[in-house]
Amino acid sequence: MTRAAERMRAMRARRRARGLRELRPIVPDPQAATVRRRVAQQVARLNQAAEQDAMRWIEAVSEFDAP
């Protein structure tokens, strides 16, 4: 085993000992035409009134505008 592989194995063992586990998320590619088409379809189905209500709520509870 190479030194790099040994270091990675040791690092993972230390993390596991601390109760951590490596996670490798797989996400859709936003540049792929199929993904862009699917997102556009989902956006088109959104209820505009409900989205505006949600945005008003977010702005109301936001701390960014607090004095």
KAMOZI-V529254 format. One line per field, one symbol per residue. ss: DSSP state (a for helix, b for strand, c for the rest). phi: phi as a letter, one per 40 degrees, with the letter a starting at -180 (. if undefined). psi: psi as a letter, one per 20 degrees, with the letter a starting at -180 (. if undefined). A space follows every 10 residues. Layout:
BEGIN
ss: ???
phi: ???
psi: ???
END
This chain:
BEGIN
ss: ccaaaaaaaa aaaaaaaccc cccccccccc ccaaaaaaaa aaaacccaaa aaaaaaaaaa acccccc
phi: .ccccccccc ccccccccgb acbbcbbccc ccdccccccc cccccccccc cccccccdcc ccccccc
psi: qrhghggggg ghggghhjjq qppnqpqqoi iphhghgggh ghghiqoggh hhgghggghh iqihjq.
END
